[in-house]
């Protein structure tokens, strides 16, 4: 995987996007430290947000704090 600096990525973004569309992955660095990866879009990685929200609601219904409040749990963690 190729790396490019942030300035170069900003300056040559259209060319980088063309390469990514061809299947390449490119790491963007800032002062030599990787900060982002440009990679081809994968529609299979999409998450159904509505399904995630529904599963969180179902989880919440089946799990309770046993009468504790969030504040009480925070205070207990500070001891």
mmCIF file of the N, C-alpha and C atoms, coordinates in Angstrom:
data_MODEL
# 
_entry.id   MODEL 
# 
loop_
_atom_site.group_PDB 
_atom_site.id 
_atom_site.type_symbol 
_atom_site.label_atom_id 
_atom_site.label_alt_id 
_atom_site.label_comp_id 
_atom_site.label_asym_id 
_atom_site.label_entity_id 
_atom_site.label_seq_id 
_atom_site.pdbx_PDB_ins_code 
_atom_site.Cartn_x 
_atom_site.Cartn_y 
_atom_site.Cartn_z 
_atom_site.occupancy 
_atom_site.B_iso_or_equiv 
_atom_site.pdbx_formal_charge 
_atom_site.auth_seq_id 
_atom_site.auth_comp_id 
_atom_site.auth_asym_id 
_atom_site.auth_atom_id 
_atom_site.pdbx_PDB_model_num 
ATOM 1   N N  . UNK A 1 1  ? 0.856   -1.168 0.000  1.00 0.00 ? 1  UNK A N  1 
ATOM 2   C CA . UNK A 1 1  ? 0.000   0.000  0.000  1.00 0.00 ? 1  UNK A CA 1 
ATOM 3   C C  . UNK A 1 1  ? 0.899   1.226  0.000  1.00 0.00 ? 1  UNK A C  1 
ATOM 4   N N  . UNK A 1 2  ? 0.607   2.147  -0.862 1.00 0.00 ? 2  UNK A N  1 
ATOM 5   C CA . UNK A 1 2  ? 1.395   3.364  -0.998 1.00 0.00 ? 2  UNK A CA 1 
ATOM 6   C C  . UNK A 1 2  ? 0.995   4.390  0.055  1.00 0.00 ? 2  UNK A C  1 
ATOM 7   N N  . UNK A 1 3  ? 1.963   5.224  0.451  1.00 0.00 ? 3  UNK A N  1 
ATOM 8   C CA . UNK A 1 3  ? 1.695   6.308  1.399  1.00 0.00 ? 3  UNK A CA 1 
ATOM 9   C C  . UNK A 1 3  ? 1.960   7.641  0.726  1.00 0.00 ? 3  UNK A C  1 
ATOM 10  N N  . UNK A 1 4  ? 1.114   8.614  1.045  1.00 0.00 ? 4  UNK A N  1 
ATOM 11  C CA . UNK A 1 4  ? 1.330   9.977  0.577  1.00 0.00 ? 4  UNK A CA 1 
ATOM 12  C C  . UNK A 1 4  ? 1.105   10.924 1.743  1.00 0.00 ? 4  UNK A C  1 
ATOM 13  N N  . UNK A 1 5  ? 1.799   12.039 1.725  1.00 0.00 ? 5  UNK A N  1 
ATOM 14  C CA . UNK A 1 5  ? 1.625   13.045 2.762  1.00 0.00 ? 5  UNK A CA 1 
ATOM 15  C C  . UNK A 1 5  ? 0.302   13.775 2.599  1.00 0.00 ? 5  UNK A C  1 
ATOM 16  N N  . UNK A 1 6  ? -0.147  14.398 3.669  1.00 0.00 ? 6  UNK A N  1 
ATOM 17  C CA . UNK A 1 6  ? -1.438  15.098 3.662  1.00 0.00 ? 6  UNK A CA 1 
ATOM 18  C C  . UNK A 1 6  ? -1.452  16.224 2.639  1.00 0.00 ? 6  UNK A C  1 
ATOM 19  N N  . UNK A 1 7  ? -0.357  16.968 2.533  1.00 0.00 ? 7  UNK A N  1 
ATOM 20  C CA . UNK A 1 7  ? -0.308  18.079 1.566  1.00 0.00 ? 7  UNK A CA 1 
ATOM 21  C C  . UNK A 1 7  ? -0.429  17.542 0.147  1.00 0.00 ? 7  UNK A C  1 
ATOM 22  N N  . UNK A 1 8  ? 0.324   16.473 -0.148 1.00 0.00 ? 8  UNK A N  1 
ATOM 23  C CA . UNK A 1 8  ? 0.257   15.877 -1.483 1.00 0.00 ? 8  UNK A CA 1 
ATOM 24  C C  . UNK A 1 8  ? -1.141  15.334 -1.762 1.00 0.00 ? 8  UNK A C  1 
ATOM 25  N N  . UNK A 1 9  ? -1.763  14.716 -0.752 1.00 0.00 ? 9  UNK A N  1 
ATOM 26  C CA . UNK A 1 9  ? -3.115  14.177 -0.923 1.00 0.00 ? 9  UNK A CA 1 
ATOM 27  C C  . UNK A 1 9  ? -4.096  15.297 -1.252 1.00 0.00 ? 9  UNK A C  1 
ATOM 28  N N  . UNK A 1 10 ? -3.946  16.429 -0.553 1.00 0.00 ? 10 UNK A N  1 
ATOM 29  C CA . UNK A 1 10 ? -4.842  17.561 -0.809 1.00 0.00 ? 10 UNK A CA 1 
ATOM 30  C C  . UNK A 1 10 ? -4.622  18.095 -2.227 1.00 0.00 ? 10 UNK A C  1 
ATOM 31  N N  . UNK A 1 11 ? -3.372  18.187 -2.612 1.00 0.00 ? 11 UNK A N  1 
ATOM 32  C CA . UNK A 1 11 ? -3.027  18.768 -3.916 1.00 0.00 ? 11 UNK A CA 1 
ATOM 33  C C  . UNK A 1 11 ? -3.443  17.856 -5.065 1.00 0.00 ? 11 UNK A C  1 
ATOM 34  N N  . UNK A 1 12 ? -3.330  16.549 -4.889 1.00 0.00 ? 12 UNK A N  1 
ATOM 35  C CA . UNK A 1 12 ? -3.564  15.606 -5.976 1.00 0.00 ? 12 UNK A CA 1 
ATOM 36  C C  . UNK A 1 12 ? -4.752  14.681 -5.721 1.00 0.00 ? 12 UNK A C  1 
ATOM 37  N N  . UNK A 1 13 ? -5.731  15.148 -4.965 1.00 0.00 ? 13 UNK A N  1 
ATOM 38  C CA . UNK A 1 13 ? -6.865  14.294 -4.611 1.00 0.00 ? 13 UNK A CA 1 
ATOM 39  C C  . UNK A 1 13 ? -7.564  13.677 -5.814 1.00 0.00 ? 13 UNK A C  1 
ATOM 40  N N  . UNK A 1 14 ? -7.860  14.411 -6.876 1.00 0.00 ? 14 UNK A N  1 
ATOM 41  C CA . UNK A 1 14 ? -8.542  13.774 -8.012 1.00 0.00 ? 14 UNK A CA 1 
ATOM 42  C C  . UNK A 1 14 ? -7.754  12.586 -8.591 1.00 0.00 ? 14 UNK A C  1 
ATOM 43  N N  . UNK A 1 15 ? -6.434  12.725 -8.702 1.00 0.00 ? 15 UNK A N  1 
ATOM 44  C CA . UNK A 1 15 ? -5.623  11.618 -9.221 1.00 0.00 ? 15 UNK A CA 1 
ATOM 45  C C  . UNK A 1 15 ? -5.620  10.434 -8.254 1.00 0.00 ? 15 UNK A C  1 
ATOM 46  N N  . UNK A 1 16 ? -5.555  10.729 -6.963 1.00 0.00 ? 16 UNK A N  1 
ATOM 47  C CA . UNK A 1 16 ? -5.589  9.660  -5.972 1.00 0.00 ? 16 UNK A CA 1 
ATOM 48  C C  . UNK A 1 16 ? -6.919  8.913  -6.026 1.00 0.00 ? 16 UNK A C  1 
ATOM 49  N N  . UNK A 1 17 ? -8.012  9.655  -6.180 1.00 0.00 ? 17 UNK A N  1 
ATOM 50  C CA . UNK A 1 17 ? -9.328  9.020  -6.258 1.00 0.00 ? 17 UNK A CA 1 
ATOM 51  C C  . UNK A 1 17 ? -9.454  8.119  -7.481 1.00 0.00 ? 17 UNK A C  1 
ATOM 52  N N  . UNK A 1 18 ? -8.836  8.520  -8.584 1.00 0.00 ? 18 UNK A N  1 
ATOM 53  C CA . UNK A 1 18 ? -8.848  7.675  -9.779 1.00 0.00 ? 18 UNK A CA 1 
ATOM 54  C C  . UNK A 1 18 ? -8.141  6.356  -9.490 1.00 0.00 ? 18 UNK A C  1 
ATOM 55  N N  . UNK A 1 19 ? -7.006  6.435  -8.810 1.00 0.00 ? 19 UNK A N  1 
ATOM 56  C CA . UNK A 1 19 ? -6.250  5.224  -8.485 1.00 0.00 ? 19 UNK A CA 1 
ATOM 57  C C  . UNK A 1 19 ? -7.030  4.336  -7.521 1.00 0.00 ? 19 UNK A C  1 
ATOM 58  N N  . UNK A 1 20 ? -7.708  4.958  -6.569 1.00 0.00 ? 20 UNK A N  1 
ATOM 59  C CA . UNK A 1 20 ? -8.518  4.189  -5.618 1.00 0.00 ? 20 UNK A CA 1 
ATOM 60  C C  . UNK A 1 20 ? -9.670  3.504  -6.353 1.00 0.00 ? 20 UNK A C  1 
ATOM 61  N N  . UNK A 1 21 ? -10.277 4.201  -7.310 1.00 0.00 ? 21 UNK A N  1 
ATOM 62  C CA . UNK A 1 21 ? -11.364 3.618  -8.092 1.00 0.00 ? 21 UNK A CA 1 
ATOM 63  C C  . UNK A 1 21 ? -10.888 2.398  -8.874 1.00 0.00 ? 21 UNK A C  1 
ATOM 64  N N  . UNK A 1 22 ? -9.588  2.336  -9.178 1.00 0.00 ? 22 UNK A N  1 
ATOM 65  C CA . UNK A 1 22 ? -9.007  1.194  -9.884 1.00 0.00 ? 22 UNK A CA 1 
ATOM 66  C C  . UNK A 1 22 ? -8.664  0.053  -8.929 1.00 0.00 ? 22 UNK A C  1 
ATOM 67  N N  . UNK A 1 23 ? -8.879  0.258  -7.622 1.00 0.00 ? 23 UNK A N  1 
ATOM 68  C CA . UNK A 1 23 ? -8.667  -0.807 -6.663 1.00 0.00 ? 23 UNK A CA 1 
ATOM 69  C C  . UNK A 1 23 ? -7.493  -0.622 -5.720 1.00 0.00 ? 23 UNK A C  1 
ATOM 70  N N  . UNK A 1 24 ? -6.742  0.454  -5.851 1.00 0.00 ? 24 UNK A N  1 
ATOM 71  C CA . UNK A 1 24 ? -5.594  0.671  -4.976 1.00 0.00 ? 24 UNK A CA 1 
ATOM 72  C C  . UNK A 1 24 ? -6.018  1.205  -3.620 1.00 0.00 ? 24 UNK A C  1 
ATOM 73  N N  . UNK A 1 25 ? -5.205  0.929  -2.599 1.00 0.00 ? 25 UNK A N  1 
ATOM 74  C CA . UNK A 1 25 ? -5.388  1.509  -1.259 1.00 0.00 ? 25 UNK A CA 1 
ATOM 75  C C  . UNK A 1 25 ? -4.216  2.451  -1.025 1.00 0.00 ? 25 UNK A C  1 
ATOM 76  N N  . UNK A 1 26 ? -4.498  3.623  -0.495 1.00 0.00 ? 26 UNK A N  1 
ATOM 77  C CA . UNK A 1 26 ? -3.469  4.631  -0.274 1.00 0.00 ? 26 UNK A CA 1 
ATOM 78  C C  . UNK A 1 26 ? -3.575  5.137  1.155  1.00 0.00 ? 26 UNK A C  1 
ATOM 79  N N  . UNK A 1 27 ? -2.450  5.115  1.872  1.00 0.00 ? 27 UNK A N  1 
ATOM 80  C CA . UNK A 1 27 ? -2.399  5.634  3.231  1.00 0.00 ? 27 UNK A CA 1 
ATOM 81  C C  . UNK A 1 27 ? -1.998  7.099  3.179  1.00 0.00 ? 27 UNK A C  1 
ATOM 82  N N  . UNK A 1 28 ? -2.718  7.930  3.910  1.00 0.00 ? 28 UNK A N  1 
ATOM 83  C CA . UNK A 1 28 ? -2.374  9.347  4.007  1.00 0.00 ? 28 UNK A CA 1 
ATOM 84  C C  . UNK A 1 28 ? -1.682  9.560  5.345  1.00 0.00 ? 28 UNK A C  1 
ATOM 85  N N  . UNK A 1 29 ? -0.536  10.217 5.293  1.00 0.00 ? 29 UNK A N  1 
ATOM 86  C CA . UNK A 1 29 ? 0.239   10.448 6.505  1.00 0.00 ? 29 UNK A CA 1 
ATOM 87  C C  . UNK A 1 29 ? 0.336   11.936 6.812  1.00 0.00 ? 29 UNK A C  1 
ATOM 88  N N  . UNK A 1 30 ? 0.568   12.226 8.076  1.00 0.00 ? 30 UNK A N  1 
ATOM 89  C CA . UNK A 1 30 ? 0.812   13.600 8.512  1.00 0.00 ? 30 UNK A CA 1 
ATOM 90  C C  . UNK A 1 30 ? 2.079   13.555 9.343  1.00 0.00 ? 30 UNK A C  1 
ATOM 91  N N  . UNK A 1 31 ? 3.115   14.196 8.856  1.00 0.00 ? 31 UNK A N  1 
ATOM 92  C CA . UNK A 1 31 ? 4.431   14.158 9.490  1.00 0.00 ? 31 UNK A CA 1 
ATOM 93  C C  . UNK A 1 31 ? 4.913   12.720 9.659  1.00 0.00 ? 31 UNK A C  1 
ATOM 94  N N  . UNK A 1 32 ? 4.641   11.896 8.637  1.00 0.00 ? 32 UNK A N  1 
ATOM 95  C CA . UNK A 1 32 ? 5.105   10.518 8.638  1.00 0.00 ? 32 UNK A CA 1 
ATOM 96  C C  . UNK A 1 32 ? 4.246   9.538  9.416  1.00 0.00 ? 32 UNK A C  1 
ATOM 97  N N  . UNK A 1 33 ? 3.192   10.017 10.063 1.00 0.00 ? 33 UNK A N  1 
ATOM 98  C CA . UNK A 1 33 ? 2.323   9.158  10.867 1.00 0.00 ? 33 UNK A CA 1 
ATOM 99  C C  . UNK A 1 33 ? 1.026   8.895  10.094 1.00 0.00 ? 33 UNK A C  1 
ATOM 100 N N  . UNK A 1 34 ? 0.649   7.639  9.880  1.00 0.00 ? 34 UNK A N  1 
ATOM 101 C CA . UNK A 1 34 ? -0.596  7.347  9.162  1.00 0.00 ? 34 UNK A CA 1 
ATOM 102 C C  . UNK A 1 34 ? -1.811  7.927  9.890  1.00 0.00 ? 34 UNK A C  1 
ATOM 103 N N  . UNK A 1 35 ? -2.665  8.623  9.137  1.00 0.00 ? 35 UNK A N  1 
ATOM 104 C CA . UNK A 1 35 ? -3.872  9.211  9.730  1.00 0.00 ? 35 UNK A CA 1 
ATOM 105 C C  . UNK A 1 35 ? -5.158  8.781  9.024  1.00 0.00 ? 35 UNK A C  1 
ATOM 106 N N  . UNK A 1 36 ? -5.036  8.263  7.794  1.00 0.00 ? 36 UNK A N  1 
ATOM 107 C CA . UNK A 1 36 ? -6.239  7.859  7.061  1.00 0.00 ? 36 UNK A CA 1 
ATOM 108 C C  . UNK A 1 36 ? -5.852  6.889  5.958  1.00 0.00 ? 36 UNK A C  1 
ATOM 109 N N  . UNK A 1 37 ? -6.851  6.168  5.478  1.00 0.00 ? 37 UNK A N  1 
ATOM 110 C CA . UNK A 1 37 ? -6.649  5.253  4.357  1.00 0.00 ? 37 UNK A CA 1 
ATOM 111 C C  . UNK A 1 37 ? -7.734  5.521  3.329  1.00 0.00 ? 37 UNK A C  1 
ATOM 112 N N  . UNK A 1 38 ? -7.313  5.738  2.088  1.00 0.00 ? 38 UNK A N  1 
ATOM 113 C CA . UNK A 1 38 ? -8.265  5.812  0.981  1.00 0.00 ? 38 UNK A CA 1 
ATOM 114 C C  . UNK A 1 38 ? -8.344  4.412  0.400  1.00 0.00 ? 38 UNK A C  1 
ATOM 115 N N  . UNK A 1 39 ? -9.547  3.874  0.320  1.00 0.00 ? 39 UNK A N  1 
ATOM 116 C CA . UNK A 1 39 ? -9.729  2.539  -0.236 1.00 0.00 ? 39 UNK A CA 1 
ATOM 117 C C  . UNK A 1 39 ? -11.014 2.499  -1.034 1.00 0.00 ? 39 UNK A C  1 
ATOM 118 N N  . UNK A 1 40 ? -11.115 1.552  -1.953 1.00 0.00 ? 40 UNK A N  1 
ATOM 119 C CA . UNK A 1 40 ? -12.331 1.463  -2.764 1.00 0.00 ? 40 UNK A CA 1 
ATOM 120 C C  . UNK A 1 40 ? -13.567 1.262  -1.885 1.00 0.00 ? 40 UNK A C  1 
ATOM 121 N N  . UNK A 1 41 ? -14.665 1.811  -2.315 1.00 0.00 ? 41 UNK A N  1 
ATOM 122 C CA . UNK A 1 41 ? -15.933 1.693  -1.605 1.00 0.00 ? 41 UNK A CA 1 
ATOM 123 C C  . UNK A 1 41 ? -16.416 0.257  -1.668 1.00 0.00 ? 41 UNK A C  1 
ATOM 124 N N  . UNK A 1 42 ? -16.874 -0.256 -0.543 1.00 0.00 ? 42 UNK A N  1 
ATOM 125 C CA . UNK A 1 42 ? -17.395 -1.617 -0.464 1.00 0.00 ? 42 UNK A CA 1 
ATOM 126 C C  . UNK A 1 42 ? -18.827 -1.550 0.055  1.00 0.00 ? 42 UNK A C  1 
ATOM 127 N N  . UNK A 1 43 ? -19.786 -1.756 -0.837 1.00 0.00 ? 43 UNK A N  1 
ATOM 128 C CA . UNK A 1 43 ? -21.193 -1.635 -0.449 1.00 0.00 ? 43 UNK A CA 1 
ATOM 129 C C  . UNK A 1 43 ? -21.595 -2.702 0.567  1.00 0.00 ? 43 UNK A C  1 
ATOM 130 N N  . UNK A 1 44 ? -20.843 -3.792 0.666  1.00 0.00 ? 44 UNK A N  1 
ATOM 131 C CA . UNK A 1 44 ? -21.177 -4.837 1.630  1.00 0.00 ? 44 UNK A CA 1 
ATOM 132 C C  . UNK A 1 44 ? -20.850 -4.417 3.053  1.00 0.00 ? 44 UNK A C  1 
ATOM 133 N N  . UNK A 1 45 ? -20.021 -3.378 3.218  1.00 0.00 ? 45 UNK A N  1 
ATOM 134 C CA . UNK A 1 45 ? -19.673 -2.900 4.554  1.00 0.00 ? 45 UNK A CA 1 
ATOM 135 C C  . UNK A 1 45 ? -20.731 -1.950 5.117  1.00 0.00 ? 45 UNK A C  1 
ATOM 136 N N  . UNK A 1 46 ? -21.700 -1.575 4.295  1.00 0.00 ? 46 UNK A N  1 
ATOM 137 C CA . UNK A 1 46 ? -22.742 -0.672 4.772  1.00 0.00 ? 46 UNK A CA 1 
ATOM 138 C C  . UNK A 1 46 ? -23.513 -1.311 5.913  1.00 0.00 ? 46 UNK A C  1 
ATOM 139 N N  . UNK A 1 47 ? -23.854 -0.505 6.882  1.00 0.00 ? 47 UNK A N  1 
ATOM 140 C CA . UNK A 1 47 ? -24.590 -0.975 8.045  1.00 0.00 ? 47 UNK A CA 1 
ATOM 141 C C  . UNK A 1 47 ? -26.015 -0.439 7.962  1.00 0.00 ? 47 UNK A C  1 
ATOM 142 N N  . UNK A 1 48 ? -26.975 -1.310 8.225  1.00 0.00 ? 48 UNK A N  1 
ATOM 143 C CA . UNK A 1 48 ? -28.369 -0.892 8.260  1.00 0.00 ? 48 UNK A CA 1 
ATOM 144 C C  . UNK A 1 48 ? -28.609 -0.199 9.601  1.00 0.00 ? 48 UNK A C  1 
ATOM 145 N N  . UNK A 1 49 ? -28.623 1.111  9.590  1.00 0.00 ? 49 UNK A N  1 
ATOM 146 C CA . UNK A 1 49 ? -28.727 1.900  10.817 1.00 0.00 ? 49 UNK A CA 1 
ATOM 147 C C  . UNK A 1 49 ? -30.012 1.579  11.562 1.00 0.00 ? 49 UNK A C  1 
ATOM 148 N N  . UNK A 1 50 ? -31.098 1.434  10.855 1.00 0.00 ? 50 UNK A N  1 
ATOM 149 C CA . UNK A 1 50 ? -32.377 1.120  11.510 1.00 0.00 ? 50 UNK A CA 1 
ATOM 150 C C  . UNK A 1 50 ? -32.303 -0.210 12.258 1.00 0.00 ? 50 UNK A C  1 
ATOM 151 N N  . UNK A 1 51 ? -31.637 -1.198 11.666 1.00 0.00 ? 51 UNK A N  1 
ATOM 152 C CA . UNK A 1 51 ? -31.512 -2.499 12.323 1.00 0.00 ? 51 UNK A CA 1 
ATOM 153 C C  . UNK A 1 51 ? -30.649 -2.392 13.572 1.00 0.00 ? 51 UNK A C  1 
ATOM 154 N N  . UNK A 1 52 ? -29.601 -1.588 13.528 1.00 0.00 ? 52 UNK A N  1 
ATOM 155 C CA . UNK A 1 52 ? -28.735 -1.400 14.695 1.00 0.00 ? 52 UNK A CA 1 
ATOM 156 C C  . UNK A 1 52 ? -29.507 -0.731 15.818 1.00 0.00 ? 52 UNK A C  1 
ATOM 157 N N  . UNK A 1 53 ? -30.272 0.301  15.493 1.00 0.00 ? 53 UNK A N  1 
ATOM 158 C CA . UNK A 1 53 ? -31.068 0.998  16.505 1.00 0.00 ? 53 UNK A CA 1 
ATOM 159 C C  . UNK A 1 53 ? -32.085 0.046  17.122 1.00 0.00 ? 53 UNK A C  1 
ATOM 160 N N  . UNK A 1 54 ? -32.731 -0.753 16.296 1.00 0.00 ? 54 UNK A N  1 
ATOM 161 C CA . UNK A 1 54 ? -33.716 -1.713 16.810 1.00 0.00 ? 54 UNK A CA 1 
ATOM 162 C C  . UNK A 1 54 ? -33.055 -2.723 17.743 1.00 0.00 ? 54 UNK A C  1 
ATOM 163 N N  . UNK A 1 55 ? -31.875 -3.213 17.383 1.00 0.00 ? 55 UNK A N  1 
ATOM 164 C CA . UNK A 1 55 ? -31.205 -4.186 18.251 1.00 0.00 ? 55 UNK A CA 1 
ATOM 165 C C  . UNK A 1 55 ? -30.774 -3.551 19.565 1.00 0.00 ? 55 UNK A C  1 
ATOM 166 N N  . UNK A 1 56 ? -30.390 -2.279 19.545 1.00 0.00 ? 56 UNK A N  1 
ATOM 167 C CA . UNK A 1 56 ? -30.053 -1.576 20.789 1.00 0.00 ? 56 UNK A CA 1 
ATOM 168 C C  . UNK A 1 56 ? -31.283 -1.415 21.675 1.00 0.00 ? 56 UNK A C  1 
ATOM 169 N N  . UNK A 1 57 ? -32.420 -1.117 21.069 1.00 0.00 ? 57 UNK A N  1 
ATOM 170 C CA . UNK A 1 57 ? -33.666 -0.998 21.849 1.00 0.00 ? 57 UNK A CA 1 
ATOM 171 C C  . UNK A 1 57 ? -34.041 -2.325 22.486 1.00 0.00 ? 57 UNK A C  1 
ATOM 172 N N  . UNK A 1 58 ? -33.890 -3.405 21.730 1.00 0.00 ? 58 UNK A N  1 
ATOM 173 C CA . UNK A 1 58 ? -34.206 -4.721 22.272 1.00 0.00 ? 58 UNK A CA 1 
ATOM 174 C C  . UNK A 1 58 ? -33.253 -5.076 23.411 1.00 0.00 ? 58 UNK A C  1 
ATOM 175 N N  . UNK A 1 59 ? -31.997 -4.747 23.256 1.00 0.00 ? 59 UNK A N  1 
ATOM 176 C CA . UNK A 1 59 ? -31.015 -5.004 24.314 1.00 0.00 ? 59 UNK A CA 1 
ATOM 177 C C  . UNK A 1 59 ? -31.375 -4.225 25.570 1.00 0.00 ? 59 UNK A C  1 
ATOM 178 N N  . UNK A 1 60 ? -31.751 -2.963 25.388 1.00 0.00 ? 60 UNK A N  1 
ATOM 179 C CA . UNK A 1 60 ? -32.098 -2.108 26.516 1.00 0.00 ? 60 UNK A CA 1 
ATOM 180 C C  . UNK A 1 60 ? -33.302 -2.648 27.274 1.00 0.00 ? 60 UNK A C  1 
ATOM 181 N N  . UNK A 1 61 ? -34.282 -3.184 26.551 1.00 0.00 ? 61 UNK A N  1 
ATOM 182 C CA . UNK A 1 61 ? -35.481 -3.718 27.204 1.00 0.00 ? 61 UNK A CA 1 
ATOM 183 C C  . UNK A 1 61 ? -35.163 -4.930 28.069 1.00 0.00 ? 61 UNK A C  1 
ATOM 184 N N  . UNK A 1 62 ? -34.182 -5.725 27.675 1.00 0.00 ? 62 UNK A N  1 
ATOM 185 C CA . UNK A 1 62 ? -33.879 -6.933 28.412 1.00 0.00 ? 62 UNK A CA 1 
ATOM 186 C C  . UNK A 1 62 ? -32.830 -6.761 29.501 1.00 0.00 ? 62 UNK A C  1 
ATOM 187 N N  . UNK A 1 63 ? -32.243 -5.585 29.616 1.00 0.00 ? 63 UNK A N  1 
ATOM 188 C CA . UNK A 1 63 ? -31.182 -5.357 30.590 1.00 0.00 ? 63 UNK A CA 1 
ATOM 189 C C  . UNK A 1 63 ? -31.483 -4.107 31.412 1.00 0.00 ? 63 UNK A C  1 
ATOM 190 N N  . UNK A 1 64 ? -31.414 -4.265 32.733 1.00 0.00 ? 64 UNK A N  1 
ATOM 191 C CA . UNK A 1 64 ? -31.718 -3.161 33.630 1.00 0.00 ? 64 UNK A CA 1 
ATOM 192 C C  . UNK A 1 64 ? -30.564 -2.950 34.603 1.00 0.00 ? 64 UNK A C  1 
ATOM 193 N N  . UNK A 1 65 ? -30.544 -1.790 35.205 1.00 0.00 ? 65 UNK A N  1 
ATOM 194 C CA . UNK A 1 65 ? -29.465 -1.436 36.123 1.00 0.00 ? 65 UNK A CA 1 
ATOM 195 C C  . UNK A 1 65 ? -29.764 -1.849 37.561 1.00 0.00 ? 65 UNK A C  1 
ATOM 196 N N  . UNK A 1 66 ? -30.858 -2.530 37.782 1.00 0.00 ? 66 UNK A N  1 
ATOM 197 C CA . UNK A 1 66 ? -31.197 -2.977 39.124 1.00 0.00 ? 66 UNK A CA 1 
ATOM 198 C C  . UNK A 1 66 ? -31.493 -1.819 40.067 1.00 0.00 ? 66 UNK A C  1 
ATOM 199 N N  . UNK A 1 67 ? -32.089 -0.765 39.567 1.00 0.00 ? 67 UNK A N  1 
ATOM 200 C CA . UNK A 1 67 ? -32.439 0.376  40.408 1.00 0.00 ? 67 UNK A CA 1 
ATOM 201 C C  . UNK A 1 67 ? -31.346 1.424  40.514 1.00 0.00 ? 67 UNK A C  1 
ATOM 202 N N  . UNK A 1 68 ? -30.166 1.150  40.022 1.00 0.00 ? 68 UNK A N  1 
ATOM 203 C CA . UNK A 1 68 ? -29.075 2.140  40.077 1.00 0.00 ? 68 UNK A CA 1 
ATOM 204 C C  . UNK A 1 68 ? -29.274 3.201  39.007 1.00 0.00 ? 68 UNK A C  1 
ATOM 205 N N  . UNK A 1 69 ? -28.793 4.380  39.307 1.00 0.00 ? 69 UNK A N  1 
ATOM 206 C CA . UNK A 1 69 ? -28.787 5.432  38.304 1.00 0.00 ? 69 UNK A CA 1 
ATOM 207 C C  . UNK A 1 69 ? -27.390 5.508  37.706 1.00 0.00 ? 69 UNK A C  1 
ATOM 208 N N  . UNK A 1 70 ? -27.294 6.145  36.580 1.00 0.00 ? 70 UNK A N  1 
ATOM 209 C CA . UNK A 1 70 ? -25.986 6.346  35.952 1.00 0.00 ? 70 UNK A CA 1 
ATOM 210 C C  . UNK A 1 70 ? -25.081 7.128  36.900 1.00 0.00 ? 70 UNK A C  1 
ATOM 211 N N  . UNK A 1 71 ? -25.614 8.140  37.548 1.00 0.00 ? 71 UNK A N  1 
ATOM 212 C CA . UNK A 1 71 ? -24.835 8.951  38.490 1.00 0.00 ? 71 UNK A CA 1 
ATOM 213 C C  . UNK A 1 71 ? -24.255 8.082  39.609 1.00 0.00 ? 71 UNK A C  1 
ATOM 214 N N  . UNK A 1 72 ? -25.072 7.178  40.157 1.00 0.00 ? 72 UNK A N  1 
ATOM 215 C CA . UNK A 1 72 ? -24.593 6.298  41.224 1.00 0.00 ? 72 UNK A CA 1 
ATOM 216 C C  . UNK A 1 72 ? -23.449 5.402  40.738 1.00 0.00 ? 72 UNK A C  1 
ATOM 217 N N  . UNK A 1 73 ? -23.563 4.915  39.526 1.00 0.00 ? 73 UNK A N  1 
ATOM 218 C CA . UNK A 1 73 ? -22.500 4.072  38.990 1.00 0.00 ? 73 UNK A CA 1 
ATOM 219 C C  . UNK A 1 73 ? -21.220 4.879  38.776 1.00 0.00 ? 73 UNK A C  1 
ATOM 220 N N  . UNK A 1 74 ? -21.352 6.114  38.316 1.00 0.00 ? 74 UNK A N  1 
ATOM 221 C CA . UNK A 1 74 ? -20.181 6.972  38.130 1.00 0.00 ? 74 UNK A CA 1 
ATOM 222 C C  . UNK A 1 74 ? -19.501 7.213  39.467 1.00 0.00 ? 74 UNK A C  1 
ATOM 223 N N  . UNK A 1 75 ? -20.289 7.556  40.489 1.00 0.00 ? 75 UNK A N  1 
ATOM 224 C CA . UNK A 1 75 ? -19.726 7.826  41.801 1.00 0.00 ? 75 UNK A CA 1 
ATOM 225 C C  . UNK A 1 75 ? -19.057 6.585  42.377 1.00 0.00 ? 75 UNK A C  1 
ATOM 226 N N  . UNK A 1 76 ? -19.657 5.415  42.165 1.00 0.00 ? 76 UNK A N  1 
ATOM 227 C CA . UNK A 1 76 ? -19.058 4.173  42.658 1.00 0.00 ? 76 UNK A CA 1 
ATOM 228 C C  . UNK A 1 76 ? -17.712 3.913  41.974 1.00 0.00 ? 76 UNK A C  1 
ATOM 229 N N  . UNK A 1 77 ? -17.625 4.226  40.713 1.00 0.00 ? 77 UNK A N  1 
ATOM 230 C CA . UNK A 1 77 ? -16.372 4.023  39.976 1.00 0.00 ? 77 UNK A CA 1 
ATOM 231 C C  . UNK A 1 77 ? -15.268 4.965  40.437 1.00 0.00 ? 77 UNK A C  1 
ATOM 232 N N  . UNK A 1 78 ? -15.619 6.066  41.073 1.00 0.00 ? 78 UNK A N  1 
ATOM 233 C CA . UNK A 1 78 ? -14.623 7.038  41.532 1.00 0.00 ? 78 UNK A CA 1 
ATOM 234 C C  . UNK A 1 78 ? -14.018 6.667  42.882 1.00 0.00 ? 78 UNK A C  1 
ATOM 235 N N  . UNK A 1 79 ? -14.595 5.696  43.564 1.00 0.00 ? 79 UNK A N  1 
ATOM 236 C CA . UNK A 1 79 ? -14.107 5.330  44.900 1.00 0.00 ? 79 UNK A CA 1 
ATOM 237 C C  . UNK A 1 79 ? -12.889 4.461  44.821 1.00 0.00 ? 79 UNK A C  1 
# 
